[in-house]
């Protein structure tokens, strides 16, 4: 939404693949211009839920690969979430409560995957967004929706 229209009224966004590698937390007010040690490749503003990624200048040519230029017309869109990050509009369900409500609906292998993904998330090896996507794949949107809304239309396996 912040891109500038060209002379034909088109806006352009460059889509890139980025290798993040091992990330470190870099506070917003930091003057840091390189990794704090050789153990880190990139930086983020928040390890558990990053909104900004920092690719150090020395690594730009090897960590960023431009893939596409997306060109589009942009007039006036009243709902800013079209281009922004969609935030959950429902109540959060604590992990132990989720497990208690879905344990009869999933196979043991799925429950194992669910617990493993939660451990990885707790160890801050993946972001909350990545973890939620893993939960959605393991559990399924229909069952998650039923648990969050308190619906009773899902049958156990």
C-alpha positions in Angstrom: 0.0 0.0 0.0 3.0 2.3 0.4 4.4 1.7 -3.1 4.3 4.7 -5.4 2.3 4.6 -8.6 4.3 5.0 -11.9 3.2 7.2 -14.8 0.6 4.6 -15.9 -0.9 4.3 -12.4 0.7 0.9 -11.7 2.4 0.1 -8.4 5.2 -2.4 -8.2 6.4 -4.8 -5.5 9.6 -6.9 -5.7 9.1 -10.4 -4.3 12.2 -12.1 -3.1 13.3 -15.4 -1.6 15.3 -14.7 1.5 17.6 -17.1 3.4 17.2 -16.3 7.1 19.6 -18.8 8.6 20.2 -18.4 12.3 18.4 -15.3 13.5 19.2 -13.0 16.4 17.0 -10.5 18.2 17.9 -6.9 17.2 16.0 -4.2 19.2 14.2 -1.5 17.2 16.4 1.3 18.6 19.6 -0.7 17.9 22.5 0.8 15.8 23.7 -2.7 15.1 24.9 -3.0 11.4 26.3 -6.5 11.4 25.7 -9.8 13.2 26.8 -9.8 16.9 28.8 -13.0 16.3 29.6 -15.5 13.6 26.8 -17.7 14.9 24.0 -15.4 13.4 23.1 -14.8 9.8 20.2 -12.3 10.1 18.3 -10.3 12.6 14.6 -9.9 13.6 12.8 -7.4 15.7 11.1 -10.1 17.8 12.2 -13.7 17.9 8.8 -15.1 18.7 6.8 -13.0 16.3 9.0 -11.1 13.9 7.6 -8.3 11.8 10.9 -7.0 10.4 13.8 -9.1 9.1 17.3 -7.6 8.9 19.6 -8.9 6.2 23.1 -7.6 6.8 24.7 -5.6 3.9 27.6 -8.1 3.7 25.1 -10.9 3.0 22.6 -9.2 0.7 23.9 -10.7 -2.5 24.0 -14.2 -1.2 20.9 -14.3 1.1 18.4 -12.4 -1.1 17.2 -13.7 -4.5 14.7 -11.5 -6.4 12.0 -13.7 -8.0 9.2 -11.6 -9.3 8.0 -8.1 -9.8 4.3 -7.8 -9.0 2.6 -4.9 -10.8 -1.0 -3.9 -9.9 -3.5 -1.1 -9.9 -4.4 0.2 -6.5 -7.3 2.5 -6.0 -9.0 2.8 -2.6 -9.5 -0.3 -0.5 -11.5 0.3 2.6 -10.3 -2.8 4.5 -6.6 -2.5 5.2 -6.2 -6.2 6.1 -6.3 -7.1 2.5 -2.6 -6.2 2.2 -1.7 -6.4 6.0 -1.2 -9.4 8.2 -4.5 -11.0 9.2 -4.9 -11.1 12.9 -7.0 -13.7 14.7 -10.5 -12.4 15.4 -11.4 -15.1 17.9 -10.3 -15.8 21.4 -7.0 -17.6 22.0 -7.1 -21.2 23.1 -4.3 -22.2 25.4 -2.3 -25.2 24.2 -3.3 -27.5 27.1 -6.9 -26.7 26.5 -6.6 -27.3 22.8 -5.0 -30.7 23.4 -7.7 -31.7 25.9 -10.4 -30.8 23.4 -8.9 -32.5 20.3 -7.1 -35.5 21.7 -10.1 -37.8 20.9 -10.3 -36.5 17.4 -6.7 -37.1 16.3 -4.6 -40.1 15.7 -1.6 -40.7 18.0 0.8 -39.8 15.3 -1.0 -36.5 14.8 -0.9 -35.8 18.5 2.9 -36.6 18.5 3.4 -34.1 15.7 1.4 -31.5 17.5 3.4 -31.8 20.7 6.7 -31.8 18.7 5.7 -28.6 16.9 4.8 -27.0 20.2 8.2 -27.9 21.7 10.0 -26.3 18.7 7.8 -23.2 19.1 8.6 -23.0 22.8 12.3 -23.3 22.1 11.8 -20.2 19.8 13.1 -22.2 16.8 10.0 -21.2 14.8 7.8 -18.1 14.9 4.3 -18.1 16.3 2.9 -17.7 12.7 4.8 -20.7 11.5 3.7 -22.8 14.5 0.1 -21.9 14.0 0.3 -22.9 10.3 1.8 -26.3 11.4 -1.1 -26.7 13.9 -3.6 -25.9 11.2 -2.1 -28.6 8.9 -2.0 -31.2 11.7 -5.4 -30.5 13.3 -7.3 -29.1 10.3 -9.3 -25.9 10.1 -12.6 -27.6 10.7 -11.7 -29.1 14.0 -9.8 -25.9 15.1 -12.9 -23.8 14.3 -15.1 -26.2 16.3 -12.8 -26.0 19.3 -12.5 -22.2 19.2 -16.2 -21.5 18.7 -17.3 -24.3 21.0 -19.2 -26.0 18.1 -20.0 -29.7 18.5 -20.2 -30.9 14.9 -16.9 -32.7 14.7 -16.9 -36.4 15.3 -14.0 -38.4 16.9 -11.9 -40.6 14.7 
